[in-house]
Amino acid sequence: MINKRLLIKNLLAHNSENSFYDKKRQINLGGKEGKAKFLKHICALANSNPQNNSYMVIGVEDEDNRIQGVDFFDDSKIQNLINAYLNNPPLVSYENIPFPHLQDDLVVGLVTIRTNKKEFCSLRKNIWKYKAGMAFYREGSISMPAGPAGIPITDNRDIVASIELHSQNNIELTLGGVFDFYRKHEDLDPTYRVFKEYFVICWSGKKNLVKDKVFYSRLDIELINEQVKLFYSELDEVSITITANHFTILEFVRLGLNEQFHYYPLEEVGIHFKDNATYEITTKLLFEPPQFEKKNLYHIYNTNNALIKKLKNRRVLSPHEEKDLQNLPATYLICYFNGFLDAIERMEDAREELKNYSHKVYQQYKDSIRILRKVKYN
């Protein structure tokens, strides 16, 4: 089993970007340009590596390999995006890899591309400035459009196999991962569980007892063997169910208007551990958006727009407006689910203002975008 943190270190140590790995400070899958550039790099890495895995590391400074981290990204449906836009799409996974020196809400993104060997990958339809039918390949650290001469191939099998071999997990790395997790979460009751005498899952969070059932907030869950962060949220309520072979996470989101809030099931993630030292992760979206009277929503929508305008103009907010701002991302989300389709665009346009206002409001913003992304991809 590959220790993904060690794999990232070994990839970064292998000189600069090349035909089997790319690194980015960040990616943006919220708009067409960001999606198009991401798809271009996936296509290029797949085409240049038909016999081996290729990788993209996200959250690293290009000049000096400094690990800065990016926000936790838990979209299990990223393969849907790949399948929708690429012919002969590769298998793509996005994993969140924690590093001890990063703060809790930051990780390094690791994208693994496993090529479908049948034929080359190309764009299925237009996106941004790239046209349907275009194919790409890697020339050094650059993703290039393929020309009439076709796609040049470099055989990277031996070097990638060597990097993966030197990234294998061992008992020292596993124990070190457990100790790192406990040190980082000592104030949130860290716990571990071993499955099939092999897999180690650690989790921590603030426990809330509701009618004899335990819910967690500020929950952090890691699969230590691979150094993969499986779940992270500062604000949500989450329940955990454990059996001999399964670890199941049920996530709820808190939504409401006028100080009347309810918890709505969002997604269930199940991890099934098998006897052959493998595991399988399944996800099931459960979310049903709450519906409200349009009259109330018009008032809230206009209030949110006025608050954003005040923030952009750097005007002082009243105590009542500050209270409304705390719920602005969640209420914009409700407006969107009730037919105000530009509500998310307005919220995303105010991203920097919300980030500068307070950490709590910005975390609400990130959680709202995450919920929206999950629902849209499904």
C-alpha angles and dihedrals in degrees: 000000000000120000100221095203090055090045091056091049091050092048092050091048090055096090112259136333114303144163095302103040139035131186130207136185087221143330130220118213094171097088137040095252093053092045091048094052091046091050091048092056093045090051092047095048091047094050095046093050109045093152103042145031120275129200146211119201116202126195100041129118110244097218102051107009090245109167106232100159133217135233118290108269116196104172108142090182097068087110087064089062091049093048093047096055107028133069112221089009120204122231107263129189128184116204131183112227118195122215120198095233094054122089117255098264095050128081140158113257116227117195115192118197119199110188126227098229098206098089143332122296121243140165114282095199142003119287126173107320095337118099130220111269096032116134129194138202138185122261104182106303095343130089106223132191112249117246134203091285090066131229120323113222127211117196104235098162098110098045094045091047089052093050092048091047091053089050096060117132123246138180092268093055091045094051091044089052092052092049091047090052094049093048093050095047103033092128093054103058100257116211136183137201130191119216125197089355088283118059118075121199121186124191138172136179148134109286122224120187114213117174093334092310122112119228125182133216125185085030122180121183126182135181097219098195091066097025090237123150104223099184139006132171134148098199114026128097113236135181124206126208120191131192131163093277105016138068111189128189120196113190125201129192125212113227135159149115135248095015092305108117135174134187114241123194109247111175141345118216118192126191114198116195115207134205094246094066093262133110138202128214120206128184131199123188111220101170121131109181113234116242124220138181112282092224092063092042093054089056093048093044092052091045091053091049090052091050092052090050091052091050092050090049090046093236122160115259124223118238089257091051091049089055091050090049091059088064098035098105092049094046092047087053091052090049090053093051088051097055105279092123097178093054093094092047090054091048093048089049088059095049097116093046091051091046092052094045099062142328092239094054091046091051088052088052093051092047091050092051090048092052091048092050093051093049095045094050090052 
